[in-house]
Amino acid sequence: MTLDPTREAAAITPAQQEARDLLIETVRIPSLSGQEGAAAQFLTQWMTAHGFTAHIDEAGNAVGERGNGPFTVALLGHIDTVPGDIPVRVDEAGVLHGRGSVDAKGPFCTFVAAVAALPPEALALARFVCIGATEEEAPSSRGARHVMHTLTPDAVLIGEPSGWAGLTLGYKGRLVAKIRVTKDNFHTAGEGSSAADDLTEAWFRIRAWAAGVGAESPGIFDRVQATLQDLGASGDGMTQTAWASVGLRLPPGLAPYAAEEAVYAAVADLTADLTFTGHESAVRHPKDNALTRTLRTAIRAQGGTPTFKVKTGTSDMNVVAELWPVPTLAYGPGDSSLDHTPEERLDLAEYDRAVVVLTDALTRLAQGAAGSPLP
């Protein structure tokens, strides 16, 4: 039985209802990072039943393919979620509540539903590969790192929420610094600093360095953002220990290893041990190419005004950019400010519209690649 109470009331087509049911069921299936198996199985079964050649690959990705033309489009989304139990329901306004509805099962189901709806002429001109990737929410990005070595696309869509009329061109880079200070215990009435003192000083210096990078830029995308993600201290009477994790969001032009060297230099005279994880370089793609033009045309055809965006987070766009130097953007329905929050939800009417936009855009893209673009 569908969870969608708008089935009878809303003026939607059977195909739209089927696409909604795909999304609702996908959101209903829990799929924390590393536990995506059940969702991947459901998605591959749905794709197989709707004209795809589908399978689960070695990384656990749900992969579905349609079309046999010479032009290959990769539609890379992710099916894992962060923790958080949000009861899955569709409210009276037709809004789907549930973990992953926005980030990013909604965008990936948009990809699948759009490719399922493509006309035969588009499928004769291009090959469309939908990848529901695993572990995007984990530092590993296991699914994307696997598929980037198995596929050579001519255009790439990344499934992330941009709003149905939004096109995301880039994401900031990332680096996580783990700081640990260990010192002999001492009497607090004496001279000297505690492990927590030294740890705090390290954080102040890293924050000051971050504030100075791109300080003249009016936009946050071109600056370093530094955030404390974890902080603590303890002692056993003999030894003091303090620790912290600092998340750094990096602008274009600042490579993760260059940021690592700057952090080392900032705390060089302190008794702090540093380790680094999550190295991702920032990426920003051009706004004028065949992919962006077809999506802009399709958005306008639905009465929208296309809007270009860049995001301060990271996505699998960062991961695949080096090996896939082709027209790329991120697209998907939903408000990204709801990512990872207790209020995560997606308006199903927006989802419907995004499916229509993407179906139109992919058809135009295939026609354009063949030298006969649609009017």
URJO-V877297 format. One record per residue. N is the residue number from 0. SS is DSSP state (H for helix, E for strand, L for the rest). NEAR is the number of other ideal C-beta (glycine too) atoms within 10 Angstrom. Layout:
((N	SS	NEAR) (N	SS	NEAR))
This chain:
((0	L	4) (1	L	12) (2	L	16) (3	L	20) (4	L	13) (5	L	19) (6	L	14) (7	L	7) (8	L	10) (9	L	15) (10	L	6) (11	L	18) (12	L	9) (13	H	7) (14	H	14) (15	H	20) (16	H	18) (17	H	15) (18	H	25) (19	H	27) (20	H	16) (21	H	22) (22	H	26) (23	H	21) (24	H	18) (25	H	24) (26	H	26) (27	H	14) (28	L	18) (29	L	15) (30	L	25) (31	E	16) (32	L	21) (33	L	14) (34	L	14) (35	L	29) (36	H	14) (37	H	11) (38	H	26) (39	H	26) (40	H	13) (41	H	19) (42	H	30) (43	H	21) (44	H	12) (45	H	22) (46	H	24) (47	H	13) (48	H	10) (49	L	18) (50	L	14) (51	L	22) (52	E	13) (53	E	22) (54	E	14) (55	E	17) (56	L	17) (57	L	9) (58	L	21) (59	L	21) (60	L	28) (61	E	30) (62	E	24) (63	E	25) (64	E	18) (65	E	21) (66	L	23) (67	L	10) (68	L	17) (69	L	10) (70	E	18) (71	E	19) (72	E	26) (73	E	24) (74	E	26) (75	E	32) (76	E	30) (77	E	30) (78	L	29) (79	L	26) (80	E	27) (81	L	15) (82	L	10) (83	L	13) (84	L	9) (85	L	17) (86	L	7) (87	L	18) (88	E	14) (89	E	21) (90	L	11) (91	L	8) (92	L	10) (93	L	19) (94	E	16) (95	E	25) (96	E	17) (97	L	25) (98	L	23) (99	L	31) (100	L	29) (101	L	27) (102	L	28) (103	L	30) (104	H	34) (105	H	30) (106	H	27) (107	H	28) (108	H	34) (109	H	34) (110	H	29) (111	H	29) (112	H	26) (113	H	25) (114	H	27) (115	H	23) (116	L	20) (117	L	20) (118	L	11) (119	H	8) (120	H	14) (121	H	25) (122	H	19) (123	H	12) (124	H	21) (125	E	25) (126	E	19) (127	E	28) (128	E	22) (129	E	29) (130	E	29) (131	E	35) (132	E	32) (133	L	31) (134	L	25) (135	L	28) (136	L	21) (137	L	15) (138	L	13) (139	L	16) (140	L	25) (141	H	21) (142	H	31) (143	H	25) (144	H	16) (145	H	19) (146	H	25) (147	L	22) (148	L	9) (149	L	13) (150	L	19) (151	L	11) (152	L	22) (153	L	18) (154	E	22) (155	E	25) (156	E	31) (157	E	31) (158	E	30) (159	L	29) (160	L	29) (161	L	25) (162	L	18) (163	L	24) (164	L	22) (165	E	24) (166	E	21) (167	E	24) (168	E	19) (169	E	23) (170	E	27) (171	L	27) (172	E	23) (173	E	22) (174	E	25) (175	E	18) (176	E	25) (177	E	15) (178	E	23) (179	E	17) (180	E	25) (181	E	14) (182	E	19) (183	E	9) (184	L	13) (185	L	12) (186	L	7) (187	L	7) (188	L	5) (189	L	6) (190	L	6) (191	L	11) (192	L	15) (193	L	17) (194	H	23) (195	H	20) (196	H	16) (197	H	21) (198	H	27) (199	H	17) (200	H	16) (201	H	24) (202	H	19) (203	H	12) (204	H	18) (205	H	24) (206	H	16) (207	H	11) (208	H	18) (209	H	23) (210	H	13) (211	H	12) (212	L	19) (213	L	18) (214	L	10) (215	L	7) (216	L	11) (217	L	8) (218	L	10) (219	H	14) (220	H	20) (221	H	18) (222	L	22) (223	L	24) (224	E	17) (225	E	20) (226	E	11) (227	E	12) (228	E	11) (229	E	12) (230	E	15) (231	E	11) (232	E	16) (233	E	11) (234	E	14) (235	L	8) (236	L	6) (237	L	7) (238	E	12) (239	E	21) (240	E	16) (241	E	23) (242	E	19) (243	E	22) (244	E	18) (245	E	23) (246	E	15) (247	E	26) (248	E	23) (249	E	24) (250	L	22) (251	L	17) (252	L	13) (253	L	21) (254	L	15) (255	H	20) (256	H	12) (257	H	11) (258	H	24) (259	H	17) (260	H	11) (261	H	17) (262	H	23) (263	H	13) (264	H	11) (265	H	18) (266	L	23) (267	L	9) (268	L	9) (269	L	17) (270	L	14) (271	L	25) (272	E	12) (273	E	16) (274	E	11) (275	E	17) (276	E	12) (277	E	18) (278	E	17) (279	E	23) (280	L	21) (281	L	24) (282	E	21) (283	E	16) (284	L	22) (285	L	12) (286	L	14) (287	L	9) (288	L	14) (289	H	16) (290	H	26) (291	H	21) (292	H	18) (293	H	26) (294	H	24) (295	H	20) (296	H	17) (297	H	23) (298	H	24) (299	H	13) (300	H	13) (301	L	13) (302	L	8) (303	L	16) (304	L	9) (305	L	17) (306	E	13) (307	E	14) (308	E	15) (309	E	20) (310	E	19) (311	L	15) (312	L	14) (313	L	21) (314	L	25) (315	H	28) (316	H	26) (317	H	22) (318	H	24) (319	H	26) (320	L	22) (321	L	10) (322	L	12) (323	L	21) (324	L	10) (325	L	18) (326	E	21) (327	E	25) (328	E	25) (329	E	29) (330	E	30) (331	L	31) (332	L	29) (333	L	29) (334	L	18) (335	H	21) (336	H	10) (337	H	16) (338	L	18) (339	L	16) (340	L	15) (341	L	10) (342	L	10) (343	L	25) (344	E	21) (345	E	29) (346	E	18) (347	H	26) (348	H	18) (349	H	21) (350	H	25) (351	H	23) (352	H	20) (353	H	30) (354	H	26) (355	H	19) (356	H	26) (357	H	28) (358	H	21) (359	H	21) (360	H	23) (361	H	29) (362	H	22) (363	H	22) (364	H	28) (365	H	27) (366	H	18) (367	H	18) (368	H	21) (369	L	16) (370	L	7) (371	L	10) (372	L	15) (373	L	15) (374	L	5))
